[in-house]
Amino acid sequence: MSRLFGSVRSRATLGATLVVAVALVAAGAAVLLSLRANLTGEAGTRAERSAQAVASELAARIPLDKLSGLDAEDVPVQIVDEDGVLLAASEDLERISGTGTAEVTPAPTRSGADDDRDRGDDDRDDDSGRSGDDESLEPGEIAQGASYTNGTATIDGDTEDYRFAAVEVETPDRGRLTVHAGSPLAAEHSAVGTALTAMLIGFPLLLGVVAGVTWLVTGRALRPVEGIRREMAAITASEDLRRRVPEPATHDEIARLARTTNATLAALEASVERQRGFVADASHELRSPIASLRTQLEVAAAHPELLDLDGAVEDTVRLQNLAGDLLLLARLDAGERPVGTRVDLAALAREEAAGREAVTVEAEPVEVSGSRGQLGRVLANLLDNAERHARERITVTVRREGGEAVVGVADDGEGVAEADRERIFERFVRLDAARSRDDGGAGLGLAIARDVAVRHGGTLTAGAAPAGGALFELRLPLAGADRGAPRA
């Protein structure tokens, strides 16, 4: 069962079918009840009219054996007195239920009863207003409204269901009488049965249509999703990140999913390519100092007197620095976040500038939130870069500008061409003037500085200094300010 309804398509079809089924059952029940109530009400109205007609004849003192209402076909009629004694009934009535009086044969008339009634007319007229019923009627008056019951009656051997109406009439000669007249419910049963049969046949067909249409529409809507899934499976199997999933020519959620998936694949491809380039560049950069160190050690092993100890130490230090840079970049790529401590950039700038010649610091106390070690690494890398290119002077400024702290490192060197001001922040990039590994380093200092700035919610840009050299500006949000998302 779990596998049968394991897809969105099957669950959507089942859900839509169940909802429509519940709605159809509720609507069908309401229609049947309304139809039955209306037809039953119409039958009650016909029965009331028949009872009213007989009551009108009784009010007009027509004898019981002359009542025309007793001869109507398919209309069972009973006339009872206040004591519930049957006085008259339809001629062909054989059996009845539901009227409260099951008799179908009138009780025998007592001798002289009519004379007694004639002689007692005056007395009865005097007592006509006295009745235990709720409604007081004058002689010859018919009660307004009727009471209704359901029952059965057998006429000429045919038994059917009837709707009975009871109407009271105050006769001048017989007192309060009740007329029970019925109307057959065959039409109501037939109509309800026909409607029910139509529903029992039509509802399953309609549910089948709903299920089929839902299955087709859902399948058509989910077809692009299946295409995306197959392509993603193929990409995973082939490890070819250049491939992209198909994008439907629509503007719905599935199209947005496809576009987002392709954007993710593009970002992943760029990240993988960047990682591959990083590994290749790192291998290339590590090969030189390792090879140099190995050569010196092999020469020293064969000819100890030729050992260049200073060169070996220099290559070891360079290898150590390069390994540290690579490890820091790896931590930054892994999403390492700086610790939220307060750092005074003015004090940090003076600390990093200490011991460096030709470095002037002009700073006002400004605090930011972040890692003191990483921010110190940024300033150190910027100062190292400035020292390699400056002629005589390097200026470090720290100031507050709006809600940001701005650190500027300017030199009086040749500066950076405008076309190279973004490229110098790429990893292992050294400009032509700094191609020498001895002078230009591995090309990771500025890349590390920008990555640290971004992780702290800030920016690092290159521009032109007032003295004509290069100016690097580090902008960070002040301590206590909302850092928001990292800025690229």
PyMOL commands that set and color helices and strands:
alter all, ss='L'
color gray80, all
select helices_A, chain A and resi 8-59+64-66+68-71+113-119+121-127+186-238+253-302+304-306+309-333+345-353+372-389+418-420+423-425+432-434+437-440+445-455
alter helices_A, ss='H'
color red, helices_A
select strands_A, chain A and resi 77-80+86-89+93-97+147-155+158-171+175-184+341-344+359-363+367-370+394-401+404-411+459-464+470-477
alter strands_A, ss='S'
color yellow, strands_A
deselect
rebuild
show_as cartoon
